[in-house]
Each structure stands twice: as C-alpha cells, then as structure tokens.
Amino acid sequence: MKYLVLIYSNPTTWAHPTFEHSDYYRSASPEERAAMDTQFGDLMREISESGELVSGTPLAEPATTRTVRVQDGDTMTTDGPFAESKEQMAGFFVLDCVDIDRATELAARFPDARFGRVEVRPIME
C-alpha cells in the first residue's frame, strides 16, 4: 500500500532539507545536529534499499504558491497558500509500506517530526 508522508514546517529560511533550517535545529548542540543529519541519512538509505521509498519532493517556499478557486464559474486566484498557519507543507515522500503502522514508524523518524508535523495518508489506488 502506498502512503503520502507530508512534511509541515516553519523554517527560518525556506530551503531543504527543512529541518536543517528550523530554529530547533539551529539551537541544537553540534552533537544533536550531527545526530539528526545521520538519522535522516540513515532513514533515506534504509527506505531506498528496502524499496519503500517511491519518491520524495521538496516544495518551493509558500510565498510562491497560488491558490485557485472556482465559484459560480468565476476563477479566483490568491497568492500564497490558503492555510491560516505558520506551518506550511515543505515537501512530501511517497512510501510503499506493508501497512500504515510501518509508514507511521518511518514518518516518526523524520527529524521534522521533532518540531513540525509529519502527516501520513494512505493513497487511494
């Protein structure tokens, strides 16, 4: 089953990987930062080698977003994301896991889960 792992973050500057640009990461000790970097690298290697990583894509900063709505046949666009939140979607991964428990286990290992949100959603096929 495929799962979409959505990474939400509010980084100081918008760059990837997002966790490296968060206040949380920047205030961490050099040892803690090195541990997060290693954790992320190990996770990427594990899910690549196991075949669970289908794809992963970082997104451009929220200011480049355009929201589109159509009401009564009229198209309206708004610059920026519609969400009224400081946290914005920073990127996503598509995982192919045996079940949602495994996808959740992997999602919890993304460093972003320590300061932002990581959402897991089954993909309908």
MARZAKE-955267 format. One record per atom (N, C-alpha, C): atom name; residue in three letters; x, z, y; residue number from 1. Coordinates in steps of 0.1 Angstrom, whole numbers, plus 2048, in hexadecimal, padded with zeros to 3 digits. Atoms other than C-alpha are relative to their C-alpha. Last residue first. Layout:
% MARZAKE-955267
NODE site code   u   w   v pos
NODE   CA  ALA   X   Z   Y NUM
...
***
This chain:
% MARZAKE-955267
NODE site code   u   w   v pos
NODE    N  GLU 7FB 80D 805 125
NODE   CA  GLU 7CC 7C5 821 125
NODE    C  GLU 7F5 7F9 7F9 125
NODE    N  MET 80A 807 809 124
NODE   CA  MET 7C3 7E2 837 124
NODE    C  MET 804 7F3 7FC 124
NODE    N  ILE 803 80D 7FC 123
NODE   CA  ILE 7E2 7F4 844 123
NODE    C  ILE 7F6 7FA 7F7 123
NODE    N  PRO 801 80A 80B 122
NODE   CA  PRO 7E2 819 83F 122
NODE    C  PRO 7FD 7F3 806 122
NODE    N  ARG 80D 807 802 121
NODE   CA  ARG 7EB 82C 85F 121
NODE    C  ARG 801 7F7 7F4 121
NODE    N  VAL 800 808 80D 120
NODE   CA  VAL 807 845 864 120
NODE    C  VAL 7F2 7FB 7FE 120
NODE    N  GLU 80D 802 807 119
NODE   CA  GLU 80D 853 887 119
NODE    C  GLU 801 7F7 7F4 119
NODE    N  VAL 7FE 80B 80A 118
NODE   CA  VAL 82E 861 894 118
NODE    C  VAL 7F3 7FF 7F9 118
NODE    N  ARG 80A 801 80B 117
NODE   CA  ARG 82B 876 8B3 117
NODE    C  ARG 804 7F4 7F8 117
NODE    N  GLY 80B 809 7FD 116
NODE   CA  GLY 845 882 8CC 116
NODE    C  GLY 7F6 800 7F5 116
NODE    N  PHE 803 7FE 7F2 115
NODE   CA  PHE 85F 89E 8CC 115
NODE    C  PHE 7F4 7F7 805 115
NODE    N  ARG 7FD 7F3 7FB 114
NODE   CA  ARG 869 8A4 8A8 114
NODE    C  ARG 7FB 803 80F 114
NODE    N  ALA 80B 7F6 804 113
NODE   CA  ALA 856 887 899 113
NODE    C  ALA 803 80E 806 113
NODE    N  ASP 80A 7FF 7F6 112
NODE   CA  ASP 86E 870 8AD 112
NODE    C  ASP 7F5 80A 7FD 112
NODE    N  PRO 7FD 7F6 7F6 111
NODE   CA  PRO 88A 878 895 111
NODE    C  PRO 7F5 802 80B 111
NODE    N  PHE 7FB 807 7F3 110
NODE   CA  PHE 878 864 87A 110
NODE    C  PHE 803 80B 80A 110
NODE    N  ARG 7F1 801 800 109
NODE   CA  ARG 877 87A 85A 109
NODE    C  ARG 805 7F8 80C 109
NODE    N  ALA 7FC 7F3 7FB 108
NODE   CA  ALA 852 884 85E 108
NODE    C  ALA 810 800 802 108
NODE    N  ALA 803 7FF 7F2 107
NODE   CA  ALA 849 85F 85B 107
NODE    C  ALA 806 80D 806 107
NODE    N  LEU 7F6 808 7F9 106
NODE   CA  LEU 85B 85D 839 106
NODE    C  LEU 7FE 801 80F 106
NODE    N  GLU 7F3 7FA 802 105
NODE   CA  GLU 846 87A 82B 105
NODE    C  GLU 80B 7F8 808 105
NODE    N  THR 7FF 7F5 7F7 104
NODE   CA  THR 827 86B 83B 104
NODE    C  THR 80D 807 7FE 104
NODE    N  ALA 7FF 806 7F2 103
NODE   CA  ALA 82D 849 82A 103
NODE    C  ALA 801 80C 80A 103
NODE    N  ARG 7F2 805 7FF 102
NODE   CA  ARG 833 85C 808 102
NODE    C  ARG 802 7FA 80E 102
NODE    N  ASP 7F7 7F5 800 101
NODE   CA  ASP 813 86F 80C 101
NODE    C  ASP 80E 7FC 802 101
NODE    N  ILE 7FF 7FB 7F3 100
NODE   CA  ILE 800 850 816 100
NODE    C  ILE 809 80C 801 100
NODE    N  ASP 80C 7F9 7FB  99
NODE   CA  ASP 807 840 7F4  99
NODE    C  ASP 803 805 80E  99
NODE    N  VAL 809 7FE 80C  98
NODE   CA  VAL 820 82A 7E0  98
NODE    C  VAL 7F3 807 805  98
NODE    N  CYS 7FE 7F4 808  97
NODE   CA  CYS 830 81E 800  97
NODE    C  CYS 7F6 802 7F5  97
NODE    N  ASP 807 803 80C  96
NODE   CA  ASP 834 7FD 812  96
NODE    C  ASP 803 80B 7F7  96
NODE    N  LEU 7FA 7FB 80D  95
NODE   CA  LEU 83F 806 835  95
NODE    C  LEU 7F7 7FC 7F5  95
NODE    N  VAL 80A 802 80B  94
NODE   CA  VAL 838 7F4 856  94
NODE    C  VAL 807 804 7F3  94
NODE    N  PHE 7FB 804 80C  93
NODE   CA  PHE 84B 803 873  93
NODE    C  PHE 7F5 7FD 7F6  93
NODE    N  PHE 807 7FD 80D  92
NODE   CA  PHE 840 807 896  92
NODE    C  PHE 809 7FB 7F5  92
NODE    N  GLY 7FD 80A 80A  91
NODE   CA  GLY 84C 809 8BA  91
NODE    C  GLY 7F9 803 7F3  91
NODE    N  ALA 7F3 805 7FE  90
NODE   CA  ALA 84B 81D 8DA  90
NODE    C  ALA 804 7F5 7F6  90
NODE    N  MET 7FB 805 80C  89
NODE   CA  MET 826 825 8DC  89
NODE    C  MET 80D 7F9 803  89
NODE    N  GLN 804 80E 802  88
NODE   CA  GLN 821 839 8FB  88
NODE    C  GLN 806 7FB 7F3  88
NODE    N  GLU 7FA 806 80B  87
NODE   CA  GLU 823 85E 902  87
NODE    C  GLU 7FA 7F3 7FE  87
NODE    N  LYS 7F2 802 7FD  86
NODE   CA  LYS 81A 868 925  86
NODE    C  LYS 808 7FA 7F4  86
NODE    N  SER 7F7 7F7 807  85
NODE   CA  SER 7F6 862 91E  85
NODE    C  SER 80E 7FD 804  85
NODE    N  GLU 7FD 7F6 7F6  84
NODE   CA  GLU 7D8 852 92D  84
NODE    C  GLU 809 80A 7FB  84
NODE    N  ALA 800 7F2 804  83
NODE   CA  ALA 7DA 834 916  83
NODE    C  ALA 803 809 80C  83
NODE    N  PHE 80C 7FA 7FD  82
NODE   CA  PHE 7D1 812 925  82
NODE    C  PHE 800 80F 7FE  82
NODE    N  PRO 809 7FC 80B  81
NODE   CA  PRO 7F4 805 925  81
NODE    C  PRO 7F4 807 805  81
NODE    N  GLY 7FD 7F3 806  80
NODE   CA  GLY 803 7F4 943  80
NODE    C  GLY 7F6 803 7F5  80
NODE    N  ASP 7F2 7FF 803  79
NODE   CA  ASP 7F5 7D8 959  79
NODE    C  ASP 802 80E 7FA  79
NODE    N  THR 7FA 7F5 7F8  78
NODE   CA  THR 7D0 7D4 957  78
NODE    C  THR 80E 801 7FC  78
NODE    N  THR 7F3 7FB 805  77
NODE   CA  THR 7BE 7B5 94C  77
NODE    C  THR 805 80B 809  77
NODE    N  MET 7F9 7F7 7F7  76
NODE   CA  MET 799 7AC 94E  76
NODE    C  MET 80D 804 7FB  76
NODE    N  THR 7F3 7FA 805  75
NODE   CA  THR 789 78F 93D  75
NODE    C  THR 806 808 80B  75
NODE    N  ASP 7F5 7FF 7F6  74
NODE   CA  ASP 765 789 946  74
NODE    C  ASP 80C 806 7FA  74
NODE    N  GLY 7FA 80D 7FF  73
NODE   CA  GLY 74C 77E 92A  73
NODE    C  GLY 80B 7FF 80B  73
NODE    N  ASP 80A 809 7FB  72
NODE   CA  ASP 736 79D 92F  72
NODE    C  ASP 806 7F2 803  72
NODE    N  GLN 80E 7FA 7FE  71
NODE   CA  GLN 754 7B3 92A  71
NODE    C  GLN 7F7 7F6 806  71
NODE    N  VAL 80A 80A 7FC  70
NODE   CA  VAL 776 7A7 91D  70
NODE    C  VAL 7F2 807 800  70
NODE    N  ARG 80E 7FD 805  69
NODE   CA  ARG 793 7BF 91D  69
NODE    C  ARG 7F7 7F5 805  69
NODE    N  VAL 80A 80B 7FE  68
NODE   CA  VAL 7B8 7B8 91F  68
NODE    C  VAL 7F3 805 7FB  68
NODE    N  THR 80C 7FD 807  67
NODE   CA  THR 7D4 7D2 924  67
NODE    C  THR 7F5 7F6 803  67
NODE    N  ARG 80C 804 7FA  66
NODE   CA  ARG 7F6 7C6 92F  66
NODE    C  ARG 7F4 803 7F7  66
NODE    N  THR 80C 802 808  65
NODE   CA  THR 816 7D8 926  65
NODE    C  THR 7F4 7FA 809  65
NODE    N  THR 801 80F 803  64
NODE   CA  THR 837 7D3 938  64
NODE    C  THR 7F3 7FD 7F9  64
NODE    N  ALA 803 807 7F4  63
NODE   CA  ALA 834 7F6 947  63
NODE    C  ALA 7FF 7F1 7FF  63
NODE    N  PRO 80F 801 7FD  62
NODE   CA  PRO 831 804 924  62
NODE    C  PRO 7FD 7F9 80D  62
NODE    N  GLU 805 7F4 7F9  61
NODE   CA  GLU 856 7FC 91C  61
NODE    C  GLU 7F1 7FE 804  61
NODE    N  ALA 7FB 7FF 7F3  60
NODE   CA  ALA 85D 7E1 902  60
NODE    C  ALA 7F9 80C 808  60
NODE    N  LEU 808 806 7F6  59
NODE   CA  LEU 854 7E8 8DE  59
NODE    C  LEU 807 801 80E  59
NODE    N  PRO 801 7F8 7F4  58
NODE   CA  PRO 86C 7EF 8C1  58
NODE    C  PRO 7F7 7F8 80A  58
NODE    N  THR 7FF 807 7F4  57
NODE   CA  THR 863 7DD 8A0  57
NODE    C  THR 7FF 80A 80C  57
NODE    N  GLY 800 7F6 7F6  56
NODE   CA  GLY 866 7E8 87C  56
NODE    C  GLY 803 7F9 80D  56
NODE    N  SER 7FB 804 7F3  55
NODE   CA  SER 860 7D4 85D  55
NODE    C  SER 800 80C 80A  55
NODE    N  VAL 804 80E 7FF  54
NODE   CA  VAL 858 7D7 838  54
NODE    C  VAL 805 7FA 80D  54
NODE    N  LEU 800 805 7F3  53
NODE   CA  LEU 86C 7F7 831  53
NODE    C  LEU 7FC 7F1 800  53
NODE    N  GLU 80B 7FB 7F9  52
NODE   CA  GLU 862 804 80F  52
NODE    C  GLU 7FF 7FC 80F  52
NODE    N  GLY 80A 80A 7FE  51
NODE   CA  GLY 87A 7EE 7FD  51
NODE    C  GLY 7F3 805 807  51
NODE    N  SER 80B 7FD 80A  50
NODE   CA  SER 88E 80C 7EF  50
NODE    C  SER 7F5 7F4 801  50
NODE    N  GLU 7FB 802 80E  49
NODE   CA  GLU 8AE 7FF 800  49
NODE    C  GLU 7F4 802 7F6  49
NODE    N  SER 7FC 80E 801  48
NODE   CA  SER 89D 7FA 822  48
NODE    C  SER 804 7FE 7F1  48
NODE    N  ILE 80C 808 801  47
NODE   CA  ILE 88B 81B 81F  47
NODE    C  ILE 803 7F2 800  47
NODE    N  GLU 808 7FD 80C  46
NODE   CA  GLU 8AB 82E 817  46
NODE    C  GLU 7F3 7F7 7FF  46
NODE    N  ARG 7FA 805 80C  45
NODE   CA  ARG 8C1 81C 830  45
NODE    C  ARG 7F7 803 7F4  45
NODE    N  MET 800 80F 7FF  44
NODE   CA  MET 8A9 822 84D  44
NODE    C  MET 806 7FA 7F3  44
NODE    N  LEU 80E 804 803  43
NODE   CA  LEU 8A5 847 843  43
NODE    C  LEU 7FE 7F1 800  43
NODE    N  ASP 803 7FE 80E  42
NODE   CA  ASP 8CA 84C 841  42
NODE    C  ASP 7F2 7FB 7FC  42
NODE    N  GLY 7F9 80A 808  41
NODE   CA  GLY 8CF 83C 863  41
NODE    C  GLY 7FE 801 7F1  41
NODE    N  PHE 806 80C 7FD  40
NODE   CA  PHE 8B4 852 873  40
NODE    C  PHE 807 7F4 7F8  40
NODE    N  GLN 80D 7FF 807  39
NODE   CA  GLN 8C1 872 863  39
NODE    C  GLN 7F9 7F2 801  39
NODE    N  THR 7FD 801 80E  38
NODE   CA  THR 8E5 869 86E  38
NODE    C  THR 7F3 7FF 7F8  38
NODE    N  ASP 7FB 80D 802  37
NODE   CA  ASP 8DA 864 892  37
NODE    C  ASP 802 7FD 7F1  37
NODE    N  MET 80B 809 7FE  36
NODE   CA  MET 8C6 884 891  36
NODE    C  MET 804 7F1 7FD  36
NODE    N  ALA 809 7FE 80C  35
NODE   CA  ALA 8E3 897 882  35
NODE    C  ALA 7F4 7F7 801  35
NODE    N  ALA 7F9 807 80B  34
NODE   CA  ALA 8FB 889 89D  34
NODE    C  ALA 7F7 801 7F3  34
NODE    N  ARG 802 80E 7FE  33
NODE   CA  ARG 8E2 894 8B8  33
NODE    C  ARG 806 7F8 7F4  33
NODE    N  GLU 80E 803 803  32
NODE   CA  GLU 8E1 8B7 8A9  32
NODE    C  GLU 7FD 7F1 802  32
NODE    N  GLU 802 7FF 80F  31
NODE   CA  GLU 907 8B9 8A7  31
NODE    C  GLU 7F2 7FC 7FD  31
NODE    N  PRO 7FA 80C 807  30
NODE   CA  PRO 90B 8AD 8CB  30
NODE    C  PRO 7FE 7FF 7F1  30
NODE    N  SER 7F2 7FF 801  29
NODE   CA  SER 8F2 8C8 8D6  29
NODE    C  SER 806 7F3 7FA  29
NODE    N  ALA 7FB 7FB 80C  28
NODE   CA  ALA 8CF 8BE 8DF  28
NODE    C  ALA 80F 801 800  28
NODE    N  SER 7FD 7F2 7FE  27
NODE   CA  SER 8C4 8BA 903  27
NODE    C  SER 806 806 7F3  27
NODE    N  ARG 7F5 7FE 7F6  26
NODE   CA  ARG 8C7 894 902  26
NODE    C  ARG 803 80F 802  26
NODE    N  TYR 7F3 804 806  25
NODE   CA  TYR 8B4 892 8E1  25
NODE    C  TYR 80B 803 80A  25
NODE    N  TYR 7FD 7F7 80B  24
NODE   CA  TYR 896 8A7 8EE  24
NODE    C  TYR 80E 7FC 7FA  24
NODE    N  ASP 7FB 7F3 7FB  23
NODE   CA  ASP 896 896 910  23
NODE    C  ASP 805 809 7F4  23
NODE    N  SER 809 7F5 7FD  22
NODE   CA  SER 891 875 8FD  22
NODE    C  SER 807 80C 806  22
NODE    N  HIS 802 800 7F1  21
NODE   CA  HIS 8A7 856 8FF  21
NODE    C  HIS 7F6 80B 804  21
NODE    N  GLU 7F4 7FE 7F9  20
NODE   CA  GLU 8B6 859 8DC  20
NODE    C  GLU 7FF 801 80F  20
NODE    N  PHE 7FC 7F2 801  19
NODE   CA  PHE 894 85E 8CD  19
NODE    C  PHE 80D 803 807  19
NODE    N  THR 805 7F8 7F6  18
NODE   CA  THR 88A 83C 8DA  18
NODE    C  THR 804 80E 800  18
NODE    N  PRO 80B 7F8 805  17
NODE   CA  PRO 8A1 828 8C4  17
NODE    C  PRO 7FB 80A 80A  17
NODE    N  HIS 802 7FD 80F  16
NODE   CA  HIS 89E 815 8D9  16
NODE    C  HIS 80E 803 7FA  16
NODE    N  ALA 7F6 807 808  15
NODE   CA  ALA 89B 814 8FF  15
NODE    C  ALA 7FF 804 7F2  15
NODE    N  TRP 806 807 80C  14
NODE   CA  TRP 881 820 918  14
NODE    C  TRP 80B 7F7 7FA  14
NODE    N  THR 7FF 80E 7FE  13
NODE   CA  THR 892 83A 92E  13
NODE    C  THR 7FB 7F8 7F4  13
NODE    N  THR 7FB 800 7F2  12
NODE   CA  THR 889 85E 92F  12
NODE    C  THR 802 7F2 805  12
NODE    N  PRO 7F2 7FF 7FD  11
NODE   CA  PRO 875 859 90F  11
NODE    C  PRO 803 800 80F  11
NODE    N  ASN 7FF 800 7F1  10
NODE   CA  ASN 850 861 90B  10
NODE    C  ASN 80F 801 804  10
NODE    N  SER 7F6 7F9 7F9   9
NODE   CA  SER 84A 858 8E7   9
NODE    C  SER 7FE 800 80F   9
NODE    N  TYR 804 7FE 7F2   8
NODE   CA  TYR 832 84B 8CD   8
NODE    C  TYR 80A 809 807   8
NODE    N  ILE 7F8 7F6 7F9   7
NODE   CA  ILE 83E 83C 8AD   7
NODE    C  ILE 7FC 801 80E   7
NODE    N  LEU 800 802 7F1   6
NODE   CA  LEU 824 82A 898   6
NODE    C  LEU 808 80C 806   6
NODE    N  VAL 7FB 7F3 7FA   5
NODE   CA  VAL 829 829 872   5
NODE    C  VAL 803 7FD 80F   5
NODE    N  LEU 7FA 802 7F3   4
NODE   CA  LEU 813 80D 864   4
NODE    C  LEU 804 80E 805   4
NODE    N  TYR 804 7F6 7F6   3
NODE   CA  TYR 80D 811 83F   3
NODE    C  TYR 807 7FD 80D   3
NODE    N  LYS 7F8 801 7F3   2
NODE   CA  LYS 80D 7F8 823   2
NODE    C  LYS 7FA 80A 80A   2
NODE    N  MET 809 800 7F4   1
NODE   CA  MET 800 800 800   1
NODE    C  MET 809 800 80C   1
***
